[in-house]
Amino acid sequence: MADAPQSLKERLAYIVRTKQGRPVITPVKGRLKQDGSFGKTQADIDVHSALRRDRAPFMSEADMKLLAGLKAAGLLDESVPTLAPHVPPELLLSLLRQVAATGRAHSGDIQGPVLEESAVRDAVVVWQCDDAGYQMPVLQDKTGAPLSLLS
């Protein structure tokens, strides 16, 4: 996707988290440091207002289309209480791929790891015990790495 001009120090980033077992995305404005990484401070973007006014210099046309798609699908953090009961899997996958393709999707917060699409992996369910002795199912890939299932 097209990015903001290199002269701008502010950039749009997409913070990806899960709430109630579902992916939610918070678009934020962050400031770039000299090394190209984001600083610690961020400001949430009011997507509803952003879509109604002129595009901010740090947002591309592709970002505006992506934000509109995320809003329509109910994937923005601001819309969690009113999430539609079901986002079609194909739409969810398409939007998450678009977010990852920006190169500006981060897990948890603006300084979290950059998210990128990876190859499809096989997974197995294994039982693990917690400290109290309770068993719980855990999803793992073939190497034993835990996986999170987003519904």
Secondary structure, DSSP 8 states (H G I E B T S, - for coil): -----TT--EEEEEEEEEETTEEEEEEEEEEE-TTSSEEEEEEE--HHHHHHS---TT--HHHHHHHHHHHHHT-BGGGGGG--S---HHHHHHHHHHHHHTT-EEESSTTS-B--------EEEEEEE-TTS-EEEEEEETTS-B-----
